[in-house]
């Protein structure tokens, strides 16, 4: 089996690549299939992966025809499409967001279609597809009225996955992600980055100013659990998905203040005291447009799971990314 991961330099793509290399197989609806090649693609160097003869690293643009031809000529069986220009960046630069999030996704799907192989195609979508007046819980049947260009681009991507799967060009799944925490490394341009930064920075001994108020509700899912979800999505049968290939992943809903409480439980009060709050209107406006409670009936029936607690998410981050060390 040949697997492609786009956006592999990102924290989810990196963890997914490591997991696939370590396990050596991917379970599909047909069987557990041995991974013979893993191609990782990003526009920046992909670093931190182990030396492995199965691994091929490509620096390039997922919308570039020559790059895609180089990849897909080698019979790709499964694609994890994570590459994206994130929310704030896509809002500030409309052309860039369209080029990567919409046209890049379509170009990748077209390359898969031309291969004639009906590969698995698992795309990272986002809760940003929702917007406007919302019911108490949202799910796959909630009407989509995205309030950002990023959300619109992801919503269009979901419809493309559905249609190309209907035509038999892909075997697609779109996973709508809540806010994923805790992101290692430096903050990025995602509006949701604050939820990771307010945990990561204090644990590493650094002060952080949160751009949303303490009472802001968020719905979060851990890095461990989202990687589990991408791998689990590959195992689902077409018949189990029913009328749509989109799945809203479950998450834990809490106020930012509750996340701070969990930070203090894991890292001590000294960590929580490194936080301050100063609202940034651009971030607040985007975040307030997101839903915070997701219907979990369908995702649960399909075998997707939320995390047990915010405290466990933070403890896992300390173990996975900080080698168990917290700066006092």
WOFENHU-V313049 format. One record per residue. N is the residue number from 0. PHI is phi in whole degrees, -180 to 180 (NA if undefined). OMEGA is omega in degrees with one decimal (999 if undefined). D_CENTER is the distance of its C-alpha to the mean C-alpha in Angstrom with 1 decimal. Layout:
N/PHI/OMEGA/D_CENTER, N/PHI/OMEGA/D_CENTER
This chain:
0/NA/176.6/22.8, 1/-107/-177.8/21.2, 2/-114/174.3/17.4, 3/-115/171.1/15.5, 4/-118/172.3/12.2, 5/-93/-176.1/11.6, 6/67/-171.3/10.0, 7/-75/176.8/11.2, 8/-80/177.3/12.5, 9/-73/-172.9/9.4, 10/-68/177.1/9.0, 11/-74/179.4/6.4, 12/-60/179.2/8.4, 13/-64/179.9/11.5, 14/-66/178.1/11.2, 15/-65/179.8/10.6, 16/-62/178.6/13.5, 17/-60/-178.4/15.7, 18/-64/-179.3/15.3, 19/-64/177.9/16.3, 20/-64/-178.1/19.1, 21/-67/-176.8/20.4, 22/-81/174.3/20.5, 23/76/179.3/21.9, 24/-154/175.4/21.1, 25/-131/179.0/18.7, 26/-86/175.1/20.0, 27/-107/178.3/20.1, 28/-65/-179.6/22.2, 29/-84/-173.5/25.1, 30/-176/169.7/25.1, 31/-79/-174.1/23.7, 32/-112/-177.6/23.7, 33/-72/178.8/24.3, 34/-84/179.3/22.1, 35/-100/176.4/24.6, 36/-149/173.8/22.4, 37/-125/177.2/18.9, 38/-101/177.7/18.4, 39/-116/-173.8/15.7, 40/-129/170.9/15.6, 41/-158/179.8/14.9, 42/-83/174.7/17.2, 43/-123/-179.2/17.9, 44/-59/175.7/19.3, 45/-92/-176.0/17.0, 46/-120/174.8/18.8, 47/94/176.6/18.9, 48/-93/-178.6/18.8, 49/-70/173.3/22.0, 50/-64/-175.9/24.8, 51/-157/-178.8/24.8, 52/-64/178.9/26.8, 53/-81/-169.9/24.0, 54/-92/172.6/21.7, 55/-126/-178.2/21.9, 56/-108/179.9/20.2, 57/-123/173.2/20.4, 58/-97/-178.2/20.2, 59/178/-176.3/19.9, 60/-103/-179.3/18.5, 61/-66/177.5/16.7, 62/-96/-176.2/19.0, 63/-84/-174.2/22.1, 64/-62/-178.6/24.4, 65/-67/178.1/26.0, 66/-64/-179.6/22.8, 67/-66/178.1/21.6, 68/-64/178.6/25.1, 69/-61/-177.8/25.2, 70/-78/-170.2/22.2, 71/-78/175.4/22.9, 72/-67/-178.9/26.6, 73/-102/168.8/25.8, 74/50/177.5/24.9, 75/-74/-178.9/21.2, 76/-100/-178.4/20.6, 77/-150/179.8/16.8, 78/-124/168.2/14.0, 79/-108/-173.3/10.3, 80/-97/-177.5/9.4, 81/-111/-175.3/6.5, 82/-63/179.4/9.2, 83/-165/164.0/9.5, 84/-90/-168.9/11.9, 85/-76/-161.0/10.4, 86/-54/-176.5/12.3, 87/-66/179.9/15.5, 88/-63/179.2/16.0, 89/-69/178.3/15.7, 90/-74/-178.3/18.1, 91/-79/-177.7/20.5, 92/-127/-175.6/20.6, 93/-60/-177.2/20.7, 94/-63/179.7/21.8, 95/-66/178.8/19.1, 96/-60/178.5/16.3, 97/-65/-177.9/18.2, 98/-62/-176.2/18.9, 99/-90/-170.5/15.4, 100/-75/-179.0/13.2, 101/-105/-176.4/16.1, 102/-67/177.3/18.8, 103/-66/177.5/16.6, 104/-63/179.2/14.7, 105/-64/179.3/18.2, 106/-62/178.3/19.8, 107/-66/177.1/17.5, 108/-63/179.0/18.3, 109/-63/177.0/21.9, 110/-63/176.8/22.1, 111/-66/180.0/21.0, 112/-62/-178.3/23.5, 113/-68/179.4/26.2, 114/-69/179.0/25.8, 115/72/-172.6/27.2, 116/-109/-175.8/25.3, 117/49/-178.5/22.9, 118/-72/165.8/20.0, 119/-59/-179.7/17.0, 120/-138/-175.0/14.2, 121/-113/-172.0/10.8, 122/-109/172.5/8.6, 123/-81/171.5/5.1, 124/-105/-170.3/7.0, 125/-154/172.5/7.5, 126/-66/176.1/10.4, 127/-67/176.6/11.9, 128/-69/178.7/13.5, 129/-84/176.7/16.0, 130/165/-178.1/18.9, 131/72/177.6/22.6, 132/-63/-174.3/24.6, 133/-122/173.5/22.4, 134/-71/-179.8/23.7, 135/-57/174.8/23.3, 136/-128/177.0/20.4, 137/-116/179.0/18.2, 138/-159/-173.6/17.0, 139/-63/-178.7/17.0, 140/-95/177.5/20.5, 141/-74/177.8/20.2, 142/-61/-176.5/21.2, 143/-100/174.6/18.8, 144/-134/-175.8/20.2, 145/-59/-177.2/17.5, 146/-107/175.6/19.1, 147/-136/176.5/17.3, 148/-63/177.5/17.2, 149/-59/178.8/13.4, 150/-62/177.7/13.4, 151/-62/-178.1/16.2, 152/-64/177.3/14.6, 153/-69/178.8/11.7, 154/-63/177.5/14.4, 155/-64/177.6/16.6, 156/-59/177.3/14.0, 157/-60/-179.5/13.9, 158/-66/176.5/17.7, 159/-65/177.7/18.0, 160/-60/178.7/16.2, 161/-61/-173.5/18.6, 162/-73/179.6/21.6, 163/-69/173.3/21.3, 164/-71/177.5/20.8, 165/-58/-178.8/23.8, 166/-80/-179.6/25.7, 167/85/178.9/24.9, 168/-83/179.4/23.4, 169/-135/165.7/20.0, 170/-116/-164.2/19.0, 171/-97/168.8/15.7, 172/-145/173.3/13.0, 173/-116/179.2/10.4, 174/-104/176.5/8.0, 175/-82/-175.7/8.0, 176/-93/163.8/5.7, 177/-75/177.8/8.2, 178/-71/-177.4/8.4, 179/-97/178.3/6.9, 180/-135/7.3/10.2, 181/-110/-178.8/12.0, 182/-76/175.6/10.8, 183/-77/176.6/13.7, 184/80/-177.2/15.7, 185/-78/176.6/16.7, 186/-60/175.2/15.2, 187/-111/-174.4/13.5, 188/-92/176.0/14.1, 189/-72/176.8/11.4, 190/-62/-178.9/13.5, 191/-79/-175.0/11.5, 192/-60/-178.1/12.3, 193/-60/-175.9/15.5, 194/-66/174.1/14.2, 195/-81/-175.1/13.4, 196/-63/-177.2/16.5, 197/-72/172.8/18.9, 198/-97/-173.4/18.4, 199/-64/-173.3/18.1, 200/-63/178.4/20.8, 201/-61/179.7/23.5, 202/-65/179.5/23.0, 203/-96/174.8/23.6, 204/86/-176.5/26.7, 205/-112/175.5/25.7, 206/-74/178.1/26.2, 207/-146/176.1/23.5, 208/-105/-177.2/24.1, 209/-79/-174.6/21.7, 210/-87/177.2/21.5, 211/-127/-178.7/21.5, 212/-66/-178.9/24.2, 213/-59/-175.1/24.3, 214/-83/-178.6/24.6, 215/-62/177.4/21.3, 216/-81/176.8/19.4, 217/-138/173.6/15.7, 218/-118/-171.1/13.6, 219/-123/175.5/11.5, 220/-141/-175.5/9.8, 221/-78/175.3/10.3, 222/-62/177.9/8.7, 223/-56/-174.4/11.3, 224/-71/-179.4/10.6, 225/-71/174.8/7.0, 226/-65/173.8/8.5, 227/-54/-175.4/11.4, 228/-67/178.5/9.8, 229/-64/179.6/8.9, 230/-68/178.8/12.4, 231/-64/-178.4/14.0, 232/-59/-180.0/13.0, 233/-65/-175.1/15.0, 234/-85/-174.1/18.0, 235/-75/175.9/18.3, 236/-79/177.0/21.4, 237/-60/-177.5/21.7, 238/-65/-178.9/24.3, 239/-70/-176.8/22.1, 240/-79/176.0/19.7, 241/73/-168.7/22.6, 242/-81/179.6/22.7, 243/-140/177.6/19.0, 244/-87/-179.1/16.2, 245/-93/176.1/13.7, 246/-127/172.8/12.7, 247/-83/-179.7/11.8, 248/-71/178.6/10.4, 249/-76/177.8/12.8, 250/-158/176.0/12.8, 251/-99/178.8/15.6, 252/-99/179.7/17.3, 253/-159/171.3/19.4, 254/-80/176.7/21.1, 255/-53/-179.9/20.3, 256/-59/177.7/23.7, 257/-70/175.1/22.8, 258/-67/176.4/19.9, 259/-65/177.0/22.7, 260/-61/178.3/24.9, 261/-65/175.4/22.6, 262/-59/180.0/22.4, 263/-65/179.3/26.2, 264/-65/-177.8/26.5, 265/-89/-173.1/24.7, 266/-102/-178.7/25.7, 267/90/-178.6/29.0, 268/-63/179.8/30.3, 269/-63/177.0/30.6, 270/-69/-179.7/26.8, 271/-62/-178.8/26.6, 272/-73/176.5/29.5, 273/-82/-179.7/27.7, 274/-94/167.8/25.8, 275/-136/-174.7/27.2, 276/-132/175.1/26.2, 277/-150/-173.4/26.8, 278/-63/171.3/25.2, 279/-109/-171.6/23.8, 280/-54/-178.8/24.5, 281/-62/-179.7/21.9, 282/-70/-179.1/19.0, 283/-59/-178.4/20.9, 284/-63/179.5/21.3, 285/-67/-175.3/17.7, 286/-65/180.0/16.7, 287/-66/178.2/19.7, 288/-83/-178.5/18.7, 289/-87/169.7/15.7, 290/-72/-179.0/16.5, 291/-126/175.7/16.6, 292/-132/-176.0/17.6, 293/-116/174.5/16.0, 294/-64/-173.4/18.4, 295/-112/-177.3/17.6, 296/-61/-177.3/20.5, 297/-70/-179.0/19.0, 298/-63/177.9/15.9, 299/-65/178.5/18.3, 300/-64/178.4/20.8, 301/-84/174.9/18.4, 302/101/176.7/17.8, 303/-85/-175.5/14.4, 304/-132/171.8/15.0, 305/-88/176.9/14.3, 306/-81/-179.2/15.4, 307/-75/-176.0/19.1, 308/-165/175.0/19.3, 309/-65/178.6/18.0, 310/-60/-179.8/20.7, 311/-68/177.3/19.4, 312/-58/-177.2/15.9, 313/-70/177.7/17.8, 314/-62/177.9/20.3, 315/-65/176.8/17.7, 316/-62/178.4/16.4, 317/-60/-179.7/20.0, 318/-70/-172.9/20.7, 319/-81/-171.2/17.8, 320/-113/-176.4/17.7, 321/-113/-179.3/21.1, 322/53/177.1/23.3, 323/78/-174.7/24.4, 324/-106/175.1/26.0, 325/-115/178.4/25.9, 326/-73/-177.6/28.0, 327/-71/999/30.8
